[in-house]
């Protein structure tokens, strides 16, 4: 009877440890998801700001005339 009781106690300890581990992993996952959401928001803001920047007033290479020595 003692070994059965010991086995049950060991299983209960393992289960408690697993529950604690699962909760820790869940909290880490929640934090990572929040960080990803924040980064996605920042990236969208950056893309919209970059799109709003006016292009340079310098001519592109295709629009420039070749130098006179050509």
PDB file of N, CA, C, O and CB in Angstrom:
ATOM      1  N   UNK A   1       0.826  -1.199   0.000  1.00  0.00           N
ATOM      2  CA  UNK A   1       0.000   0.000   0.000  1.00  0.00           C
ATOM      3  C   UNK A   1       0.868   1.261   0.000  1.00  0.00           C
ATOM      4  O   UNK A   1       0.488   2.282  -0.573  1.00  0.00           O
ATOM      5  CB  UNK A   1      -0.939  -0.001   1.213  1.00  0.00           C
ATOM      6  N   UNK A   2       2.006   1.184   0.629  1.00  0.00           N
ATOM      7  CA  UNK A   2       2.900   2.329   0.728  1.00  0.00           C
ATOM      8  C   UNK A   2       3.442   2.732  -0.645  1.00  0.00           C
ATOM      9  O   UNK A   2       3.553   3.922  -0.940  1.00  0.00           O
ATOM     10  CB  UNK A   2       4.055   2.013   1.678  1.00  0.00           C
ATOM     11  N   UNK A   3       3.775   1.761  -1.475  1.00  0.00           N
ATOM     12  CA  UNK A   3       4.312   2.085  -2.785  1.00  0.00           C
ATOM     13  C   UNK A   3       3.258   2.730  -3.672  1.00  0.00           C
ATOM     14  O   UNK A   3       3.575   3.603  -4.480  1.00  0.00           O
ATOM     15  CB  UNK A   3       4.861   0.838  -3.451  1.00  0.00           C
ATOM     16  N   UNK A   4       2.014   2.308  -3.525  1.00  0.00           N
ATOM     17  CA  UNK A   4       0.936   2.913  -4.306  1.00  0.00           C
ATOM     18  C   UNK A   4       0.758   4.365  -3.894  1.00  0.00           C
ATOM     19  O   UNK A   4       0.592   5.243  -4.740  1.00  0.00           O
ATOM     20  CB  UNK A   4      -0.388   2.132  -4.124  1.00  0.00           C
ATOM     21  N   UNK A   5       0.795   4.613  -2.595  1.00  0.00           N
ATOM     22  CA  UNK A   5       0.666   5.983  -2.085  1.00  0.00           C
ATOM     23  C   UNK A   5       1.839   6.840  -2.555  1.00  0.00           C
ATOM     24  O   UNK A   5       1.646   7.996  -2.932  1.00  0.00           O
ATOM     25  CB  UNK A   5       0.588   5.984  -0.542  1.00  0.00           C
ATOM     26  N   UNK A   6       3.018   6.302  -2.536  1.00  0.00           N
ATOM     27  CA  UNK A   6       4.209   7.020  -2.987  1.00  0.00           C
ATOM     28  C   UNK A   6       4.109   7.333  -4.476  1.00  0.00           C
ATOM     29  O   UNK A   6       4.432   8.439  -4.910  1.00  0.00           O
ATOM     30  CB  UNK A   6       5.480   6.199  -2.697  1.00  0.00           C
ATOM     31  N   UNK A   7       3.656   6.347  -5.254  1.00  0.00           N
ATOM     32  CA  UNK A   7       3.486   6.562  -6.696  1.00  0.00           C
ATOM     33  C   UNK A   7       2.462   7.660  -6.973  1.00  0.00           C
ATOM     34  O   UNK A   7       2.664   8.497  -7.852  1.00  0.00           O
ATOM     35  CB  UNK A   7       3.056   5.258  -7.386  1.00  0.00           C
ATOM     36  N   UNK A   8       1.380   7.652  -6.231  1.00  0.00           N
ATOM     37  CA  UNK A   8       0.340   8.681  -6.409  1.00  0.00           C
ATOM     38  C   UNK A   8       0.899  10.059  -6.066  1.00  0.00           C
ATOM     39  O   UNK A   8       0.642  11.025  -6.784  1.00  0.00           O
ATOM     40  CB  UNK A   8      -0.902   8.370  -5.526  1.00  0.00           C
ATOM     41  N   UNK A   9       1.648  10.157  -4.994  1.00  0.00           N
ATOM     42  CA  UNK A   9       2.239  11.436  -4.600  1.00  0.00           C
ATOM     43  C   UNK A   9       3.228  11.930  -5.655  1.00  0.00           C
ATOM     44  O   UNK A   9       3.269  13.122  -5.959  1.00  0.00           O
ATOM     45  CB  UNK A   9       2.941  11.305  -3.238  1.00  0.00           C
ATOM     46  N   UNK A  10       4.022  11.019  -6.212  1.00  0.00           N
ATOM     47  CA  UNK A  10       4.968  11.400  -7.259  1.00  0.00           C
ATOM     48  C   UNK A  10       4.231  11.884  -8.501  1.00  0.00           C
ATOM     49  O   UNK A  10       4.630  12.870  -9.121  1.00  0.00           O
ATOM     50  CB  UNK A  10       5.884  10.220  -7.613  1.00  0.00           C
ATOM     51  N   UNK A  11       3.167  11.199  -8.860  1.00  0.00           N
ATOM     52  CA  UNK A  11       2.379  11.635 -10.016  1.00  0.00           C
ATOM     53  C   UNK A  11       1.745  12.996  -9.768  1.00  0.00           C
ATOM     54  O   UNK A  11       1.680  13.825 -10.676  1.00  0.00           O
ATOM     55  CB  UNK A  11       1.295  10.605 -10.344  1.00  0.00           C
ATOM     56  N   UNK A  12       1.281  13.230  -8.554  1.00  0.00           N
ATOM     57  CA  UNK A  12       0.692  14.526  -8.222  1.00  0.00           C
ATOM     58  C   UNK A  12       1.745  15.629  -8.293  1.00  0.00           C
ATOM     59  O   UNK A  12       1.458  16.732  -8.758  1.00  0.00           O
ATOM     60  CB  UNK A  12       0.055  14.486  -6.822  1.00  0.00           C
ATOM     61  N   UNK A  13       2.959  15.339  -7.834  1.00  0.00           N
ATOM     62  CA  UNK A  13       4.025  16.340  -7.911  1.00  0.00           C
ATOM     63  C   UNK A  13       4.392  16.626  -9.363  1.00  0.00           C
ATOM     64  O   UNK A  13       4.600  17.779  -9.738  1.00  0.00           O
ATOM     65  CB  UNK A  13       5.266  15.869  -7.133  1.00  0.00           C
ATOM     66  N   UNK A  14       4.471  15.581 -10.175  1.00  0.00           N
ATOM     67  CA  UNK A  14       4.781  15.769 -11.590  1.00  0.00           C
ATOM     68  C   UNK A  14       3.691  16.582 -12.278  1.00  0.00           C
ATOM     69  O   UNK A  14       3.980  17.450 -13.103  1.00  0.00           O
ATOM     70  CB  UNK A  14       4.952  14.414 -12.289  1.00  0.00           C
ATOM     71  N   UNK A  15       2.446  16.299 -11.938  1.00  0.00           N
ATOM     72  CA  UNK A  15       1.339  17.027 -12.543  1.00  0.00           C
ATOM     73  C   UNK A  15       1.365  18.501 -12.135  1.00  0.00           C
ATOM     74  O   UNK A  15       1.113  19.379 -12.960  1.00  0.00           O
ATOM     75  CB  UNK A  15       0.003  16.388 -12.147  1.00  0.00           C
ATOM     76  N   UNK A  16       1.664  18.771 -10.877  1.00  0.00           N
ATOM     77  CA  UNK A  16       1.754  20.154 -10.414  1.00  0.00           C
ATOM     78  C   UNK A  16       2.895  20.878 -11.123  1.00  0.00           C
ATOM     79  O   UNK A  16       2.754  22.043 -11.496  1.00  0.00           O
ATOM     80  CB  UNK A  16       1.955  20.203  -8.886  1.00  0.00           C
ATOM     81  N   UNK A  17       4.024  20.195 -11.312  1.00  0.00           N
ATOM     82  CA  UNK A  17       5.157  20.790 -12.015  1.00  0.00           C
ATOM     83  C   UNK A  17       4.793  21.074 -13.463  1.00  0.00           C
ATOM     84  O   UNK A  17       5.132  22.134 -13.989  1.00  0.00           O
ATOM     85  CB  UNK A  17       6.384  19.869 -11.945  1.00  0.00           C
ATOM     86  N   UNK A  18       4.111  20.145 -14.113  1.00  0.00           N
ATOM     87  CA  UNK A  18       3.697  20.335 -15.495  1.00  0.00           C
ATOM     88  C   UNK A  18       2.707  21.488 -15.622  1.00  0.00           C
ATOM     89  O   UNK A  18       2.787  22.276 -16.564  1.00  0.00           O
ATOM     90  CB  UNK A  18       3.083  19.052 -16.045  1.00  0.00           C
ATOM     91  N   UNK A  19       1.779  21.589 -14.681  1.00  0.00           N
ATOM     92  CA  UNK A  19       0.821  22.710 -14.708  1.00  0.00           C
ATOM     93  C   UNK A  19       1.543  24.041 -14.567  1.00  0.00           C
ATOM     94  O   UNK A  19       1.201  25.011 -15.243  1.00  0.00           O
ATOM     95  CB  UNK A  19      -0.227  22.560 -13.586  1.00  0.00           C
ATOM     96  N   UNK A  20       2.543  24.089 -13.687  1.00  0.00           N
ATOM     97  CA  UNK A  20       3.322  25.314 -13.498  1.00  0.00           C
ATOM     98  C   UNK A  20       4.107  25.646 -14.773  1.00  0.00           C
ATOM     99  O   UNK A  20       4.176  26.803 -15.185  1.00  0.00           O
ATOM    100  CB  UNK A  20       4.287  25.166 -12.291  1.00  0.00           C
ATOM    101  N   UNK A  21       4.692  24.626 -15.384  1.00  0.00           N
ATOM    102  CA  UNK A  21       5.445  24.835 -16.625  1.00  0.00           C
ATOM    103  C   UNK A  21       4.529  25.332 -17.737  1.00  0.00           C
ATOM    104  O   UNK A  21       4.887  26.255 -18.469  1.00  0.00           O
ATOM    105  CB  UNK A  21       6.142  23.534 -17.058  1.00  0.00           C
ATOM    106  N   UNK A  22       3.367  24.736 -17.867  1.00  0.00           N
ATOM    107  CA  UNK A  22       2.408  25.150 -18.895  1.00  0.00           C
ATOM    108  C   UNK A  22       1.981  26.592 -18.665  1.00  0.00           C
ATOM    109  O   UNK A  22       1.866  27.361 -19.619  1.00  0.00           O
ATOM    110  CB  UNK A  22       1.174  24.220 -18.900  1.00  0.00           C
ATOM    111  N   UNK A  23       1.748  26.963 -17.433  1.00  0.00           N
ATOM    112  CA  UNK A  23       1.346  28.344 -17.130  1.00  0.00           C
ATOM    113  C   UNK A  23       2.475  29.318 -17.466  1.00  0.00           C
ATOM    114  O   UNK A  23       2.224  30.397 -18.003  1.00  0.00           O
ATOM    115  CB  UNK A  23       0.951  28.481 -15.640  1.00  0.00           C
ATOM    116  N   UNK A  24       3.712  28.944 -17.153  1.00  0.00           N
ATOM    117  CA  UNK A  24       4.858  29.802 -17.484  1.00  0.00           C
ATOM    118  C   UNK A  24       4.993  29.965 -18.995  1.00  0.00           C
ATOM    119  O   UNK A  24       5.234  31.069 -19.484  1.00  0.00           O
ATOM    120  CB  UNK A  24       6.159  29.218 -16.897  1.00  0.00           C
ATOM    121  N   UNK A  25       4.839  28.869 -19.731  1.00  0.00           N
ATOM    122  CA  UNK A  25       4.921  28.942 -21.183  1.00  0.00           C
ATOM    123  C   UNK A  25       3.779  29.776 -21.757  1.00  0.00           C
ATOM    124  O   UNK A  25       3.971  30.527 -22.713  1.00  0.00           O
ATOM    125  CB  UNK A  25       4.904  27.539 -21.786  1.00  0.00           C
ATOM    126  N   UNK A  26       2.613  29.642 -21.179  1.00  0.00           N
ATOM    127  CA  UNK A  26       1.468  30.424 -21.633  1.00  0.00           C
ATOM    128  C   UNK A  26       1.718  31.919 -21.430  1.00  0.00           C
ATOM    129  O   UNK A  26       1.408  32.724 -22.309  1.00  0.00           O
ATOM    130  CB  UNK A  26       0.194  29.991 -20.889  1.00  0.00           C
ATOM    131  N   UNK A  27       2.271  32.289 -20.294  1.00  0.00           N
ATOM    132  CA  UNK A  27       2.564  33.699 -20.033  1.00  0.00           C
ATOM    133  C   UNK A  27       3.623  34.220 -21.009  1.00  0.00           C
ATOM    134  O   UNK A  27       3.528  35.348 -21.492  1.00  0.00           O
ATOM    135  CB  UNK A  27       3.039  33.892 -18.576  1.00  0.00           C
ATOM    136  N   UNK A  28       4.623  33.397 -21.291  1.00  0.00           N
ATOM    137  CA  UNK A  28       5.655  33.804 -22.256  1.00  0.00           C
ATOM    138  C   UNK A  28       5.048  33.977 -23.639  1.00  0.00           C
ATOM    139  O   UNK A  28       5.403  34.909 -24.361  1.00  0.00           O
ATOM    140  CB  UNK A  28       6.801  32.769 -22.305  1.00  0.00           C
ATOM    141  N   UNK A  29       4.143  33.095 -24.011  1.00  0.00           N
ATOM    142  CA  UNK A  29       3.489  33.187 -25.311  1.00  0.00           C
ATOM    143  C   UNK A  29       2.626  34.441 -25.398  1.00  0.00           C
ATOM    144  O   UNK A  29       2.604  35.111 -26.431  1.00  0.00           O
ATOM    145  CB  UNK A  29       2.641  31.942 -25.571  1.00  0.00           C
ATOM    146  N   UNK A  30       1.925  34.754 -24.336  1.00  0.00           N
ATOM    147  CA  UNK A  30       1.102  35.974 -24.312  1.00  0.00           C
ATOM    148  C   UNK A  30       1.989  37.209 -24.495  1.00  0.00           C
ATOM    149  O   UNK A  30       1.649  38.114 -25.256  1.00  0.00           O
ATOM    150  CB  UNK A  30       0.301  36.074 -22.977  1.00  0.00           C
ATOM    151  N   UNK A  31       3.116  37.240 -23.801  1.00  0.00           N
ATOM    152  CA  UNK A  31       4.046  38.369 -23.913  1.00  0.00           C
ATOM    153  C   UNK A  31       4.608  38.482 -25.327  1.00  0.00           C
ATOM    154  O   UNK A  31       4.697  39.581 -25.874  1.00  0.00           O
ATOM    155  CB  UNK A  31       5.192  38.220 -22.904  1.00  0.00           C
ATOM    156  N   UNK A  32       4.985  37.359 -25.915  1.00  0.00           N
ATOM    157  CA  UNK A  32       5.521  37.395 -27.272  1.00  0.00           C
ATOM    158  C   UNK A  32       4.468  37.852 -28.274  1.00  0.00           C
ATOM    159  O   UNK A  32       4.781  38.593 -29.206  1.00  0.00           O
ATOM    160  CB  UNK A  32       6.054  36.022 -27.666  1.00  0.00           C
ATOM    161  N   UNK A  33       3.232  37.422 -28.093  1.00  0.00           N
ATOM    162  CA  UNK A  33       2.173  37.846 -29.008  1.00  0.00           C
ATOM    163  C   UNK A  33       1.945  39.348 -28.902  1.00  0.00           C
ATOM    164  O   UNK A  33       1.727  40.018 -29.911  1.00  0.00           O
ATOM    165  CB  UNK A  33       0.866  37.087 -28.713  1.00  0.00           C
ATOM    166  N   UNK A  34       1.997  39.884 -27.671  1.00  0.00           N
ATOM    167  CA  UNK A  34       1.844  41.332 -27.495  1.00  0.00           C
ATOM    168  C   UNK A  34       2.989  42.073 -28.171  1.00  0.00           C
ATOM    169  O   UNK A  34       2.773  43.097 -28.820  1.00  0.00           O
ATOM    170  CB  UNK A  34       1.784  41.698 -25.995  1.00  0.00           C
ATOM    171  N   UNK A  35       4.210  41.558 -28.021  1.00  0.00           N
ATOM    172  CA  UNK A  35       5.355  42.182 -28.665  1.00  0.00           C
ATOM    173  C   UNK A  35       5.218  42.147 -30.182  1.00  0.00           C
ATOM    174  O   UNK A  35       5.537  43.124 -30.858  1.00  0.00           O
ATOM    175  CB  UNK A  35       6.645  41.492 -28.237  1.00  0.00           C
ATOM    176  N   UNK A  36       4.744  41.024 -30.719  1.00  0.00           N
ATOM    177  CA  UNK A  36       4.546  40.928 -32.167  1.00  0.00           C
ATOM    178  C   UNK A  36       3.482  41.912 -32.641  1.00  0.00           C
ATOM    179  O   UNK A  36       3.642  42.549 -33.682  1.00  0.00           O
ATOM    180  CB  UNK A  36       4.150  39.498 -32.561  1.00  0.00           C
ATOM    181  N   UNK A  37       2.403  42.037 -31.882  1.00  0.00           N
ATOM    182  CA  UNK A  37       1.351  42.990 -32.246  1.00  0.00           C
ATOM    183  C   UNK A  37       1.899  44.416 -32.243  1.00  0.00           C
ATOM    184  O   UNK A  37       1.614  45.201 -33.148  1.00  0.00           O
ATOM    185  CB  UNK A  37       0.153  42.875 -31.276  1.00  0.00           C
ATOM    186  N   UNK A  38       2.691  44.745 -31.216  1.00  0.00           N
ATOM    187  CA  UNK A  38       3.295  46.076 -31.135  1.00  0.00           C
ATOM    188  C   UNK A  38       4.237  46.329 -32.317  1.00  0.00           C
ATOM    189  O   UNK A  38       4.229  47.410 -32.905  1.00  0.00           O
ATOM    190  CB  UNK A  38       4.058  46.235 -29.809  1.00  0.00           C
ATOM    191  N   UNK A  39       5.038  45.331 -32.655  1.00  0.00           N
ATOM    192  CA  UNK A  39       5.973  45.482 -33.775  1.00  0.00           C
ATOM    193  C   UNK A  39       5.232  45.617 -35.106  1.00  0.00           C
ATOM    194  O   UNK A  39       5.641  46.398 -35.964  1.00  0.00           O
ATOM    195  CB  UNK A  39       6.933  44.287 -33.830  1.00  0.00           C
ATOM    196  N   UNK A  40       4.156  44.868 -35.281  1.00  0.00           N
ATOM    197  CA  UNK A  40       3.370  44.994 -36.508  1.00  0.00           C
ATOM    198  C   UNK A  40       2.765  46.385 -36.620  1.00  0.00           C
ATOM    199  O   UNK A  40       2.739  46.967 -37.704  1.00  0.00           O
ATOM    200  CB  UNK A  40       2.265  43.933 -36.553  1.00  0.00           C
ATOM    201  N   UNK A  41       2.275  46.924 -35.497  1.00  0.00           N
ATOM    202  CA  UNK A  41       1.712  48.266 -35.497  1.00  0.00           C
ATOM    203  C   UNK A  41       2.786  49.288 -35.856  1.00  0.00           C
ATOM    204  O   UNK A  41       2.552  50.182 -36.669  1.00  0.00           O
ATOM    205  CB  UNK A  41       1.091  48.594 -34.128  1.00  0.00           C
ATOM    206  N   UNK A  42       3.970  49.152 -35.244  1.00  0.00           N
ATOM    207  CA  UNK A  42       5.055  50.077 -35.532  1.00  0.00           C
ATOM    208  C   UNK A  42       5.487  49.979 -36.987  1.00  0.00           C
ATOM    209  O   UNK A  42       5.784  50.997 -37.612  1.00  0.00           O
ATOM    210  CB  UNK A  42       6.239  49.809 -34.613  1.00  0.00           C
ATOM    211  N   UNK A  43       5.527  48.776 -37.530  1.00  0.00           N
ATOM    212  CA  UNK A  43       5.911  48.597 -38.926  1.00  0.00           C
ATOM    213  C   UNK A  43       4.888  49.259 -39.852  1.00  0.00           C
ATOM    214  O   UNK A  43       5.265  49.900 -40.833  1.00  0.00           O
ATOM    215  CB  UNK A  43       6.046  47.098 -39.258  1.00  0.00           C
ATOM    216  N   UNK A  44       3.614  49.108 -39.549  1.00  0.00           N
ATOM    217  CA  UNK A  44       2.582  49.754 -40.368  1.00  0.00           C
ATOM    218  C   UNK A  44       2.722  51.273 -40.306  1.00  0.00           C
ATOM    219  O   UNK A  44       2.566  51.955 -41.319  1.00  0.00           O
ATOM    220  CB  UNK A  44       1.172  49.329 -39.901  1.00  0.00           C
ATOM    221  N   UNK A  45       3.015  51.799 -39.124  1.00  0.00           N
ATOM    222  CA  UNK A  45       3.213  53.233 -38.985  1.00  0.00           C
ATOM    223  C   UNK A  45       4.423  53.688 -39.803  1.00  0.00           C
ATOM    224  O   UNK A  45       4.377  54.718 -40.475  1.00  0.00           O
ATOM    225  CB  UNK A  45       3.391  53.609 -37.505  1.00  0.00           C
ATOM    226  N   UNK A  46       5.487  52.920 -39.739  1.00  0.00           N
ATOM    227  CA  UNK A  46       6.695  53.261 -40.483  1.00  0.00           C
ATOM    228  C   UNK A  46       6.449  53.227 -41.988  1.00  0.00           C
ATOM    229  O   UNK A  46       6.906  54.109 -42.715  1.00  0.00           O
ATOM    230  CB  UNK A  46       7.829  52.307 -40.117  1.00  0.00           C
ATOM    231  N   UNK A  47       5.733  52.220 -42.450  1.00  0.00           N
ATOM    232  CA  UNK A  47       5.432  52.120 -43.880  1.00  0.00           C
ATOM    233  C   UNK A  47       4.583  53.301 -44.316  1.00  0.00           C
ATOM    234  O   UNK A  47       4.816  53.870 -45.383  1.00  0.00           O
ATOM    235  CB  UNK A  47       4.710  50.793 -44.200  1.00  0.00           C
ATOM    236  N   UNK A  48       3.610  53.676 -43.515  1.00  0.00           N
ATOM    237  CA  UNK A  48       2.762  54.812 -43.903  1.00  0.00           C
ATOM    238  C   UNK A  48       3.557  56.115 -43.896  1.00  0.00           C
ATOM    239  O   UNK A  48       3.335  56.975 -44.749  1.00  0.00           O
ATOM    240  CB  UNK A  48       1.550  54.929 -42.957  1.00  0.00           C
ATOM    241  N   UNK A  49       4.479  56.273 -42.948  1.00  0.00           N
ATOM    242  CA  UNK A  49       5.322  57.469 -42.940  1.00  0.00           C
ATOM    243  C   UNK A  49       6.257  57.496 -44.143  1.00  0.00           C
ATOM    244  O   UNK A  49       6.462  58.544 -44.755  1.00  0.00           O
ATOM    245  CB  UNK A  49       6.134  57.539 -41.648  1.00  0.00           C
ATOM    246  N   UNK A  50       6.822  56.342 -44.476  1.00  0.00           N
ATOM    247  CA  UNK A  50       7.720  56.281 -45.626  1.00  0.00           C
ATOM    248  C   UNK A  50       6.956  56.560 -46.922  1.00  0.00           C
ATOM    249  O   UNK A  50       7.498  57.177 -47.839  1.00  0.00           O
ATOM    250  CB  UNK A  50       8.412  54.906 -45.697  1.00  0.00           C
ATOM    251  N   UNK A  51       5.729  56.121 -46.998  1.00  0.00           N
ATOM    252  CA  UNK A  51       4.917  56.366 -48.194  1.00  0.00           C
ATOM    253  C   UNK A  51       4.565  57.838 -48.321  1.00  0.00           C
ATOM    254  O   UNK A  51       4.393  58.351 -49.426  1.00  0.00           O
ATOM    255  CB  UNK A  51       3.639  55.523 -48.159  1.00  0.00           C
ATOM    256  N   UNK A  52       4.460  58.511 -47.187  1.00  0.00           N
ATOM    257  CA  UNK A  52       4.065  59.916 -47.194  1.00  0.00           C
ATOM    258  C   UNK A  52       5.218  60.858 -47.524  1.00  0.00           C
ATOM    259  O   UNK A  52       4.997  62.023 -47.855  1.00  0.00           O
ATOM    260  CB  UNK A  52       3.484  60.284 -45.859  1.00  0.00           C
ATOM    261  N   UNK A  53       6.436  60.358 -47.434  1.00  0.00           N
ATOM    262  CA  UNK A  53       7.596  61.205 -47.724  1.00  0.00           C
ATOM    263  C   UNK A  53       7.591  61.546 -49.209  1.00  0.00           C
ATOM    264  O   UNK A  53       7.433  60.674 -50.063  1.00  0.00           O
ATOM    265  CB  UNK A  53       8.931  60.497 -47.318  1.00  0.00           C
ATOM    266  N   UNK A  54       7.767  62.826 -49.494  1.00  0.00           N
ATOM    267  CA  UNK A  54       7.787  63.259 -50.880  1.00  0.00           C
ATOM    268  C   UNK A  54       9.081  62.808 -51.546  1.00  0.00           C
ATOM    269  O   UNK A  54      10.136  62.801 -50.912  1.00  0.00           O
ATOM    270  CB  UNK A  54       7.632  64.787 -50.975  1.00  0.00           C
ATOM    271  N   UNK A  55       9.006  62.436 -52.802  1.00  0.00           N
ATOM    272  CA  UNK A  55      10.233  62.014 -53.481  1.00  0.00           C
ATOM    273  C   UNK A  55      11.202  63.182 -53.626  1.00  0.00           C
ATOM    274  O   UNK A  55      10.808  64.348 -53.590  1.00  0.00           O
ATOM    275  CB  UNK A  55       9.908  61.422 -54.861  1.00  0.00           C
ATOM    276  N   UNK A  56      12.439  62.852 -53.785  1.00  0.00           N
ATOM    277  CA  UNK A  56      13.482  63.860 -53.927  1.00  0.00           C
ATOM    278  C   UNK A  56      13.272  64.655 -55.213  1.00  0.00           C
ATOM    279  O   UNK A  56      12.731  64.134 -56.188  1.00  0.00           O
ATOM    280  CB  UNK A  56      14.878  63.204 -53.918  1.00  0.00           C
ATOM    281  N   UNK A  57      13.704  65.923 -55.214  1.00  0.00           N
ATOM    282  CA  UNK A  57      13.574  66.744 -56.417  1.00  0.00           C
ATOM    283  C   UNK A  57      14.718  66.491 -57.401  1.00  0.00           C
ATOM    284  O   UNK A  57      14.786  67.136 -58.447  1.00  0.00           O
ATOM    285  CB  UNK A  57      13.530  68.223 -56.039  1.00  0.00           C
ATOM    286  N   UNK A  58      15.594  65.579 -57.080  1.00  0.00           N
ATOM    287  CA  UNK A  58      16.673  65.219 -58.002  1.00  0.00           C
ATOM    288  C   UNK A  58      16.111  64.271 -59.054  1.00  0.00           C
ATOM    289  O   UNK A  58      15.250  63.440 -58.767  1.00  0.00           O
ATOM    290  CB  UNK A  58      17.878  64.563 -57.243  1.00  0.00           C
ATOM    291  N   UNK A  59      16.608  64.410 -60.262  1.00  0.00           N
ATOM    292  CA  UNK A  59      16.159  63.553 -61.356  1.00  0.00           C
ATOM    293  C   UNK A  59      16.727  62.154 -61.173  1.00  0.00           C
ATOM    294  O   UNK A  59      17.823  61.981 -60.640  1.00  0.00           O
ATOM    295  CB  UNK A  59      16.580  64.137 -62.725  1.00  0.00           C
ATOM    296  N   UNK A  60      15.982  61.174 -61.616  1.00  0.00           N
ATOM    297  CA  UNK A  60      16.477  59.806 -61.546  1.00  0.00           C
ATOM    298  C   UNK A  60      17.525  59.602 -62.634  1.00  0.00           C
ATOM    299  O   UNK A  60      17.684  60.446 -63.516  1.00  0.00           O
ATOM    300  CB  UNK A  60      15.317  58.783 -61.694  1.00  0.00           C
ATOM    301  N   UNK A  61      18.225  58.498 -62.572  1.00  0.00           N
ATOM    302  CA  UNK A  61      19.283  58.233 -63.545  1.00  0.00           C
ATOM    303  C   UNK A  61      18.737  58.171 -64.958  1.00  0.00           C
ATOM    304  O   UNK A  61      19.414  58.595 -65.895  1.00  0.00           O
ATOM    305  CB  UNK A  61      19.996  56.936 -63.210  1.00  0.00           C
ATOM    306  N   UNK A  62      17.537  57.655 -65.135  1.00  0.00           N
ATOM    307  CA  UNK A  62      16.971  57.537 -66.481  1.00  0.00           C
ATOM    308  C   UNK A  62      16.548  58.888 -67.033  1.00  0.00           C
ATOM    309  O   UNK A  62      16.481  59.056 -68.251  1.00  0.00           O
ATOM    310  CB  UNK A  62      15.782  56.590 -66.471  1.00  0.00           C
ATOM    311  N   UNK A  63      16.261  59.854 -66.172  1.00  0.00           N
ATOM    312  CA  UNK A  63      15.817  61.175 -66.620  1.00  0.00           C
ATOM    313  C   UNK A  63      16.984  62.125 -66.858  1.00  0.00           C
ATOM    314  O   UNK A  63      16.827  63.136 -67.543  1.00  0.00           O
ATOM    315  CB  UNK A  63      14.871  61.776 -65.602  1.00  0.00           C
ATOM    316  N   UNK A  64      18.144  61.814 -66.304  1.00  0.00           N
ATOM    317  CA  UNK A  64      19.297  62.712 -66.436  1.00  0.00           C
ATOM    318  C   UNK A  64      19.893  62.637 -67.826  1.00  0.00           C
ATOM    319  O   UNK A  64      19.912  61.583 -68.462  1.00  0.00           O
ATOM    320  CB  UNK A  64      20.364  62.375 -65.397  1.00  0.00           C
ATOM    321  N   UNK A  65      20.370  63.760 -68.272  1.00  0.00           N
ATOM    322  CA  UNK A  65      21.075  63.820 -69.558  1.00  0.00           C
ATOM    323  C   UNK A  65      22.497  63.313 -69.335  1.00  0.00           C
ATOM    324  O   UNK A  65      23.075  63.554 -68.275  1.00  0.00           O
ATOM    325  CB  UNK A  65      21.079  65.286 -70.151  1.00  0.00           C
ATOM    326  N   UNK A  66      23.059  62.627 -70.298  1.00  0.00           N
ATOM    327  CA  UNK A  66      24.441  62.190 -70.130  1.00  0.00           C
ATOM    328  C   UNK A  66      25.381  63.384 -70.115  1.00  0.00           C
ATOM    329  O   UNK A  66      25.069  64.426 -70.691  1.00  0.00           O
ATOM    330  CB  UNK A  66      24.839  61.217 -71.244  1.00  0.00           C
ATOM    331  N   UNK A  67      26.501  63.247 -69.478  1.00  0.00           N
ATOM    332  CA  UNK A  67      27.463  64.362 -69.447  1.00  0.00           C
ATOM    333  C   UNK A  67      27.902  64.718 -70.873  1.00  0.00           C
ATOM    334  O   UNK A  67      27.813  63.885 -71.775  1.00  0.00           O
ATOM    335  CB  UNK A  67      28.706  63.996 -68.572  1.00  0.00           C
ATOM    336  N   UNK A  68      28.373  65.946 -71.075  1.00  0.00           N
ATOM    337  CA  UNK A  68      28.729  66.410 -72.424  1.00  0.00           C
ATOM    338  C   UNK A  68      29.832  65.597 -73.089  1.00  0.00           C
ATOM    339  O   UNK A  68      29.916  65.599 -74.317  1.00  0.00           O
ATOM    340  CB  UNK A  68      29.154  67.843 -72.365  1.00  0.00           C
ATOM    341  N   UNK A  69      30.653  64.927 -72.361  1.00  0.00           N
ATOM    342  CA  UNK A  69      31.758  64.203 -72.993  1.00  0.00           C
ATOM    343  C   UNK A  69      31.326  62.867 -73.600  1.00  0.00           C
ATOM    344  O   UNK A  69      32.170  62.149 -74.135  1.00  0.00           O
ATOM    345  CB  UNK A  69      32.856  63.964 -71.981  1.00  0.00           C
ATOM    346  N   UNK A  70      30.030  62.507 -73.534  1.00  0.00           N
ATOM    347  CA  UNK A  70      29.564  61.270 -74.147  1.00  0.00           C
ATOM    348  C   UNK A  70      29.236  61.501 -75.583  1.00  0.00           C
ATOM    349  O   UNK A  70      28.823  60.574 -76.280  1.00  0.00           O
ATOM    350  CB  UNK A  70      28.358  60.715 -73.419  1.00  0.00           C
TER     351      UNK A  70
END
